[in-house]
Amino acid sequence: MQTYIRLSLFLISWISVIFIPNKKKVFIKYLPVTLFSTVVVMCEIFYFSIHKLWKVKGGKKSLTQTTFLLLFGPYIVLTVWSFYLSKGKFLLYILINFVGDIIYAFPIVALFKKLNVFNIKVKSIYFFLLLITDALLNFVFQKVFEKIYPQPDELSNS
C-alpha cells in the first residue's frame, strides 16, 4: 500500500503539469530555485534520518524510494506551481505556501503516519515552521538569482 501511495503522489503531481501554460519556459525559469530547494530538503531529510526524527517503514530501501518519489514528484512540481501562481509577488507566494504547508504539516503528515508511509517525530508546528522557513529561503534565492541572471522578456511573463 505504501508503494502505491508513493507512486500515486509522484504520478499525480507530474500529471498536474499539464495545466501549466508554457511548461518548458516555466520550468526553465524556476529550475535553479527548484534544484536549490531540493538539495536543502535532501539535507534536512538526511539530518532527520540520522537523528531518527524521520522513519520510513521498510528500512533504507523504502527510505530511499520515499525520499526520491516525494522530492522528485510532489516537492519539485509544487515548488514550480507556487512560483508560477504567485508570479513573483511575495504576499501571494507566502499565502500559497502558508496554506499548502499547513495542509501538509498537519493533516497529510498525520495521514501518512496512519498509513505507515512515514513518521516524523517532530511536533507538527515545528515542522510547519521549517516548511515556511524553506519557502522564505526559496523566495530569497529566486529573487537573488533573478537579479544576478535576469530572465529574457519571454520568460519573465510566465
DAVENNOR-V841419 format. One line per field, one symbol per residue. burial: I if it has 16 or more other ideal C-beta (glycine too) atoms within 10 Angstrom, else O. A space follows every 10 residues. Layout:
burial->???
//
This chain:
burial->OIOOIIOOII OOIOOOOOOI OOOOIIIOII OOIIOIIOOO IOOOIOOIOO OOOIIIOOOO OIIOIIIOII IOIIIIIIII IIIIOIOOOO OOIIOIIOOI IOOIIOOOIO OIOOOOIIOI OIOOOOIIOI IIOIIOOIIO OIOOIIOOOO OOOOOOOI
//
